[in-house]
Structure formats: C-alpha cells, structure tokens
Amino acid sequence: MGRVALPVPHLRAERRLWQDGKRRVVGVDEVGLGALCAPVVAAAVLVRPNCHKIPGVRDSKTMSARQREGVVDRIKVRVEAWGVGAASVAEIERLNIYHAAHLAMRRALRRIEDYDHVLVDGRKIVGFEDHVGPYTAIVDGDRSSYAIACASIIAKVTRDRLMSRLAVRYPVYGWELNAGYTTRHHVAALAEHGPSVFHRRTYARIRTLLEGDQLAMGLEGDGTMAAIDDELSAEPTAAWLGVPTPSGAPVRRW
C-alpha cells in the first residue's frame, strides 16, 4: 500500500481576493481548543501578494514538531507581517472556549497594522465581522489556504514553546510532551497531584476529577512538542496569558 498524500495548501482563495483588489490578505488560525489547560493561542499572517509558497508548509496538525520548527522562522521572515494573540484560562472559563478562541484571533489580528480581508479556519462566526472587518470562513482552511496554514504553524509552535516554559514550573504534568492535551501521563498526574492554576476547571474532565470520579476521564492521543528557544521570555508575560495590550503600547507582532 502506498503512502497517503497529505493535502498541500494552495493560494486560490488568496488569489481571488488579490484579483479583486484586496491586496492585504490575512490568514488566521488558533490552537489549544482541546487542551485541558493553559491559554488558547491564535496567529495571524499577512502574506505578500503573488508570493511563492514555502515548501513543506501545510496544516500544522499533519506536521511533526521538527517539521514545524524547520519552517516557522522562514514563514516569519517571508510574510509581510504576523502576529500572535491569546486568551487566558480565566477568559476561557468566563466566555467558553469557542468565544475565547475568537477573542484570541481578534487579538492576533490587532497586531497586524492594516489589512483588507481575513481568511479564517472553520465555520462562519456570528458577529466576527463587526470586530475584524470583511472575512471568509473556510472549513478545513488550514489544509487548503496557504495563509491559514502559515498561521496554524506559528500558533502551534508558539503555544508548544509556551507549554515547555510552563512545564519547567509545573514538571509533573509532562506539558513539554503533551502540550496540555489529554494523554495517559497527563491524566495520571492530574489524578495524583490535582489540577494546577493553569488547568481549565470548567472542562468536564477536570470537573469530574475534582468531584472524585476519575474513572470517567478518557484519553485522546499524544504528541511530541517543540523545544524552548530564545524567542520566548523566561516567564510568560501578561500578554501571553491573554491580558489585552495597554492603550498606546506597541502591538505589532509580539
């Protein structure tokens, strides 16, 4: 049996917008919806009109940590601009994860100085246009849109590095390996040590554990996450935990 070919994102959606006079097209994606802890992170990428694609760029979920690390810096150098936003655990608890993810996307877009149109991975978001302007929702956009795929890689690498930093402070959960998702080791550590301040306590699995019914907690996959590098500060900043940038502060990139 031959190897299954992975979808390679293209520039069709971007080209239609460029041909329509919308030259500053941004792709947006998020990561961390299914994690049990820590912020949800989004990235926005403004691609150059009629750009050449970087070989190896595709949906971040289909790439290994090594592959993502191998292209992320090239993406950052070759695009017109990029930005990252996050929503904190407290915001996830207050708003629910889907509204918090949309908030993270809006914060990422605020770090792009100007744009004409946004391409968003997923389904249409009620009221999103009121906050970000004209946009197009593309189901599985990280598989088909080059701009969204670039954003998915930056978001994934950024959050993985953050989780590795947090793992130094909370080593028992194995966040440097599982990025906060539900793995056997993570579940066992929660059962033994209880949740940290970064765990999402309104999530059913955490709530079930707190109520003492550990048998109800299921397992979902695992993964090897990216290593720490010099791009992250030694301690997560307020912005990383989802605190909005103060008025007048620089917001380009992060």
N, C-alpha and C positions, 0 to 999 in steps of 0.2 A: 504493500500500500504506500502510495506517495505521500509526501509531506503536504499538509494542508496550507494553502497560500493565505497569508494574513492580509486583511484589507489595507490598501495603501491610500491615504487621504489625497484628495486632489484639490484643484483650485477653481472648480466650476462655479460654486456659489460666489466666491470672491470675484471671479472674472465678470460675472453678470452684473455685479454691483459696480465694478470699475468701469465697465462699458456704459453704465447708466450715469456716470459722472460722480459716483461716490468713491472717491479715491482713498479715503482713510477708513479701512475696514478692520474691525477688531474681532478676534475670536475669544470667547470666554468659556472656561470650564472650572469645575470645582472637584475637590477630593475630600473624603472623610465622612461622607454621609453615613456609611455603615459601621464606622468605628464606635467603640464603646467609650472613648474618652478623647479629650483634647479638642482644640478648635477645628472647625471646618475651614478649609483654605481654598481660595479661588485665585485664578490667574487670568489676566487679560493681555492679549498680544496684538499689537498693531503691525500687520505685515506690510511690506513695501509693495506698491502696485507692480504687477507683472514680475514678481520675484521668482527666482529659481528655488525649487524645493531642496531642502537639505536631505540627502539620502539617509534612510533609517528612521525618519520621523513618522510615527504612526500613533494610534491610540496608546496612551501610556500603560493601560492595563494589559496590553499584549507584549510589553517590553520587560526585560529583566532590569534590575537595579543598575547593573553595569551598562546596559544599553542606554538607559535614560541619562545616566551620568555622562555618557560619552557624547551626547548631542546637546545637552541643556545649555552649555556655555556657547556653543555655536549658534543656537537659536537666539540667545540674548544679544549676541553681537550683530547678527544679520537682520533682525527685525527693526522696524522703525522705533518702536518703544514697547515696553512691557511693564506690568505692574502686578502686585500681589495684594490681596485683601483677606481678612479672616473674620470669623465671628466666634466669640468666646463660648465656653461651656455655659456660662450664665445666660448668654443670649440664646443659645440652643435650648436651654431649659425653659426660658420665658416665651420664646417665639415658636418653637418646634423646629426640627432640623431642616425642613424644607424652606421655611421663611428665613432661617439663619443662613442657609446656603445662598439664597438670593441676596441677602444683605452682604455677604462676603463678596459676591460677584459685583455688586454696586460699588463696594469699596475698592476692588481691584480696578474697575473702570475709572474711578475718580483719579487714579494715578496716571492715567493717560491724558495728556493735556487737551487733546481735541480729536474728535472722530466723527465720521458721517453715519456709520451703520455698525451694528453689533450682530455677530453670529453667535448663538447660544446653543450649547449642547442640551438636548432634551425637548420637552414639550412646551407649548406656549404658557407663559407665566402671567397670571392675571395682574394687571396694574404695573407690570415691569416697565412698559414703555413710558409711563409717567415719570419714572426715575432715571432712565438711561437713554431715552430717545428711541428712534427707529431701530428695530431689531428683527431678526429672523430666528425662530427656533427650529433646530434640525435634530430630529430623533437620530440617535447614534451619530451625532455630529463629530465626535472625536474620531470616528472611523472614516468619515468622508470629507470633512473640511480640514484643509491644511492649517488654517489659522487656529481652529479649535484644538486640533491635535497638538500644536505647539504649546497652547495654553495648558492642555492637560498634562504635558510633560513638566512644565515649570511648576504647576501646582503640586503635582505628585512629588517631585524631587524636594521642593521646598518643605512640604509637610513631613516627609520622611526624615529630613535633616533636623527639623524641629523635634520630632519624636525621639531621635537619637540623643539630642541635647537633654530632653526631659528624662530620658532613661538613665542618665548619669545621676540625676537627683532621686529617681524612683526606680532602682535597678531590679526590683523583684518581679516586675510585670513583663520584662522582655520586650519593651517597646521598640528597641533598636532593631528587632527582628520582625515583630508583628505590626508595628505602626499603630497599635491601639485596637486592632481588629480582633475578632473572636477566634482565638486559637486555643488548643488544648492547654498550653502553658499559661496563657493569659487567664483562662477560666480557673485553672488550679491556683494561680497566685491570688486571684480575687477571693476564692474560697478560703484560702489560708490567711491572707493579710487584710481582706476587706478592700473597699474602693479608696482611691486617692482623691485629693481635691480636684483632680482633672477628670475624673470619671463622670459620665452623664447619668445622674441618678434617676432621671425620669425614664430612662430606657428600660424596657421590660426586663432584660437580663439582669441589669444592676438592681432594679427594684425587687425582682424575685430573690436575688441573693440577699439583699438587706432584710427581706421578710423571712429568710431562712430556708427557702425551698430551692436548694442548689441543684436538685435533680432535673429541674425544668430548663436549665441552661443548655442550649445547643451549641454546636461548633460549626464554624464556617471558614474553611480554607486557612492558608497561611502564606507567608512570603518572606523573602529576604530583602531588607530595605537598605536605602542608601546610607553611605557613611557621612560622618560630620566633615565639613570643610570650613575654610576660613570665611565663607560668606555669611555664616550665622554668628551672631554675638555670643558671648559666653553664657548669657542668661536671656531667656525670652523677654522681649520688651512688651510694654503695654499694648503696642500696635499688634503684636503677634497674638495676643490674647483677645483681640477684637475691639480694642478701645479706639474710637474714631480719632483721626489725626486732628490736633488742635487747629483752630482757625488761624490761617496765616503761615502754618508750618509747611515745609516742602512736602509734596505728595507724589512726586514723580518716581516711579519705580518703588524701591523700598529700602 
